[in-house]
């Protein structure tokens, strides 16, 4: 059952650097990777292996901005750093995200020193070039989607009503940023997105790839990096499947175009 105004896009978010803070946007251009610039940058360790909030919760406190070909890095109590977003002369190197080892370009020593200082451990910033092709984890529609440094899919979709239903069970409600969605919708019953198979939003069709299994990132305060036990502990009491607590819908996209806040969400297939 949908709300009287139908299903709409309530919020859109892009996360330029994997595991760092998100940016709310009014519209988002969708390219071959997903939302343009979403997780095209990533923080890696000395061996080139990805760092995430799962093991480095302080990543949550870093905010990235993009403007005039530069990427800015901000954190409380630190001077903002702005450097060239896409290096022109860097040499490609191999980095690892989950089980995938792919080509990336280093951003440079300035960014590396800044990140190392904030995180208290050796860290480097890299960018995924257009030439890198990384496949989504699951491709139920057979559309051969490619992804950036996102965990496994090009999109994560969540409804406001699902968060409201979870927060009704919590002593201290949590904000949506704990779940790091790209698309937040409204006008549905709680957890309706679990059953969606194909949806159209604006110019883009999304193929659902299954509910998202949540991790320790959801227990990390996205402003301070402090970690607790909620909402994962409560999610596991009523959204558990096997050893996983589920919240939100993973999705891959077909084609390119634009998604806008306020766009109608059409459910083309569900089950």
C-alpha positions in Angstrom: 0.0 0.0 0.0 1.4 3.4 -1.0 0.8 6.8 0.6 -1.7 9.2 -1.0 1.0 11.1 -2.8 2.6 7.9 -4.2 6.2 6.9 -3.6 8.8 9.6 -4.0 12.5 10.2 -3.6 12.9 11.9 -0.2 16.7 12.3 -0.2 19.7 11.6 -2.3 23.3 11.1 -1.1 26.7 10.7 -2.7 29.7 9.4 -0.8 32.8 10.5 -2.7 35.3 8.7 -0.5 34.4 5.2 0.6 33.4 5.0 4.3 33.7 8.8 4.7 30.9 11.3 5.1 28.1 11.7 2.6 26.8 14.7 0.8 23.0 15.4 0.4 22.2 16.5 -3.1 19.0 17.7 -4.9 19.8 15.7 -8.1 22.3 13.1 -9.1 23.8 12.2 -12.4 24.0 8.4 -12.9 27.0 7.2 -15.0 28.4 3.7 -15.7 29.5 3.3 -12.0 26.3 4.6 -10.4 25.8 8.1 -9.0 28.6 10.2 -10.4 31.6 10.4 -8.1 30.0 8.0 -5.6 32.9 6.0 -3.9 35.3 6.7 -6.7 37.9 7.6 -4.1 39.0 5.2 -1.4 41.4 5.2 1.6 43.9 2.3 1.6 46.7 1.1 3.9 50.4 0.7 3.1 49.7 -2.6 1.3 46.9 -1.0 -0.8 44.1 -2.7 1.0 40.9 -0.7 1.6 40.1 0.8 5.0 36.4 1.1 6.2 34.5 2.2 9.2 34.2 -1.5 10.2 37.8 -1.3 11.5 38.6 2.4 11.4 35.5 4.2 12.7 37.2 7.6 12.6 36.7 7.6 8.8 33.1 8.6 9.6 34.3 12.0 10.8 36.0 12.9 7.5 33.9 15.0 5.0 34.8 15.3 1.3 33.8 18.0 -1.1 34.2 18.3 -4.8 34.5 21.6 -6.7 36.4 22.9 -9.7 38.4 19.7 -10.2 39.5 19.6 -6.6 38.6 17.3 -3.7 38.5 18.9 -0.2 39.0 16.9 3.0 37.6 18.2 6.3 37.5 17.0 9.9 36.8 18.7 13.2 39.8 20.4 14.6 41.8 20.0 11.4 42.7 22.5 8.6 40.8 21.7 5.4 42.9 20.3 2.6 42.0 20.7 -1.1 44.0 18.9 -3.7 43.5 17.9 -7.4 40.7 15.3 -7.4 41.9 13.3 -10.4 45.7 13.0 -10.9 47.0 13.6 -14.4 50.5 12.2 -14.2 50.2 9.4 -11.5 51.2 5.8 -12.2 48.4 3.2 -11.9 48.8 0.9 -8.9 46.9 -2.2 -7.7 44.5 -1.9 -4.7 42.2 -4.3 -3.0 38.6 -3.8 -2.0 37.1 -7.0 -0.5 38.1 -9.8 -2.9 38.7 -7.5 -5.9 42.1 -6.2 -6.8 41.9 -3.4 -9.3 43.8 -0.5 -10.9 43.7 2.9 -9.1 45.6 6.1 -9.2 47.2 7.7 -6.1 46.0 11.2 -5.3 49.3 12.3 -3.7 51.4 12.8 -0.6 49.5 15.9 0.7 46.3 13.9 1.0 48.1 10.9 2.4 49.8 12.9 5.2 46.4 14.6 6.0 44.6 11.3 6.3 47.4 9.7 8.3 47.3 12.5 10.8 43.5 12.3 11.2 43.3 8.5 11.5 46.4 8.0 13.5 47.7 5.3 11.1 49.3 5.2 7.7 46.7 5.9 5.1 46.6 6.8 1.4 43.9 8.2 -0.9 43.3 6.6 -4.4 40.9 7.2 -7.2 39.3 4.7 -9.6 39.8 5.6 -13.2 37.3 5.0 -16.0 39.4 2.2 -17.3 38.9 0.1 -14.2 36.0 -2.4 -14.6 34.8 -4.0 -11.4 31.6 -6.2 -11.4 28.8 -6.0 -9.0 28.5 -8.9 -6.5 25.2 -10.2 -7.8 23.6 -9.5 -11.1 20.1 -11.1 -11.1 18.9 -9.1 -14.1 21.9 -10.1 -16.3 22.8 -6.5 -17.1 26.5 -6.8 -16.3 26.7 -3.7 -14.1 30.1 -2.3 -13.0 30.7 -0.6 -9.7 33.1 1.8 -8.1 34.7 1.1 -4.6 31.2 0.5 -3.2 31.0 -2.7 -1.2 29.1 -4.8 -3.8 26.4 -2.8 -5.7 26.0 0.6 -7.3 23.0 1.7 -5.1 21.5 1.3 -1.7 17.9 2.2 -1.3 16.0 2.6 2.0 12.6 4.0 3.0 12.0 6.6 5.7 9.2 4.3 6.9 11.6 1.5 7.5 13.8 3.8 9.7 10.7 5.0 11.6 9.8 1.4 12.3 13.3 0.6 13.6 13.5 3.8 15.7 10.1 2.9 17.3 12.0 0.0 18.9 15.0 1.9 20.0 15.5 3.8 23.3 17.6 6.4 21.3 16.5 6.8 17.7 19.3 6.9 15.1 19.5 9.1 12.0 19.5 7.7 8.4 23.2 8.4 8.0 24.0 5.3 10.0 22.8 3.3 7.0 24.6 5.3 4.3 21.9 5.0 1.6 22.1 6.6 -1.9 18.3 6.9 -2.3 15.8 7.4 0.5 12.2 7.0 -0.5 8.9 7.8 1.3 5.2 6.8 0.9 5.4 3.1 1.5 4.8 0.7 4.4 7.9 -0.2 6.5 10.3 -2.6 4.7 8.3 -2.6 1.5 11.6 -2.2 -0.4 12.4 -5.8 0.6 10.1 -7.1 -2.1 10.9 -4.8 -5.0 12.5 -6.4 -8.0 12.6 -3.6 -10.6 11.9 0.1 -10.0 12.1 3.2 -12.2 13.2 6.5 -10.7 13.4 9.4 -13.1 15.4 8.2 -16.1 16.9 5.2 -14.3 15.8 1.7 -13.8 17.1 -0.2 -10.8 17.3 -4.0 -10.5 17.1 -5.1 -6.9 19.9 -7.4 -5.8 18.7 -8.4 -2.3 18.3 -6.9 1.2 21.5 -5.3 2.6 23.2 -7.2 5.4 24.3 -4.6 8.0 27.6 -4.4 9.8 29.3 -2.5 12.6 29.2 0.7 10.5 25.6 1.2 11.6 26.7 1.3 15.2 29.1 4.2 14.5 28.1 7.8 15.2 28.8 9.5 11.8 29.7 12.8 13.5 32.1 11.6 16.2 33.2 8.1 15.2 32.1 6.7 18.6 30.8 3.2 18.4 28.0 1.5 20.4 25.8 -1.6 19.9 22.7 -0.1 18.4 20.9 -0.2 16.1 22.5 -3.5 15.0 21.5 -5.2 18.3 17.8 -4.4 17.9 17.8 -5.1 14.2 19.0 -8.6 14.9 15.9 -9.2 17.0 13.4 -8.8 14.2 15.3 -8.4 10.9 17.5 -11.4 11.2 18.2 -13.9 8.4 20.7 -16.6 9.3 23.7 -14.7 10.8 22.7 -11.4 9.2 20.6 -8.4 10.2 18.9 -6.9 7.1 18.0 -3.3 6.4 17.6 -1.6 3.0 17.7 -2.9 -0.6 20.8 -3.3 -2.7 20.4 -2.5 -6.4 22.2 -2.2 -9.7 21.3 0.3 -12.4 20.5 0.1 -16.1 21.7 2.9 -18.3 22.6 6.5 -17.4 20.6 9.6 -16.7 19.5 11.8 -13.7 17.6 11.1 -10.5 16.1 14.0 -8.6 14.8 14.6 -5.1 11.0 14.4 -5.4 11.0 12.0 -8.4 8.2 9.5 -8.5 9.3 5.9 -7.8 7.5 3.3 -10.0 7.5 -0.3 -8.9 7.8 -2.2 -12.1 8.2 -5.7 -10.5 7.8 -7.0 -7.0 7.4 -10.3 -5.3 
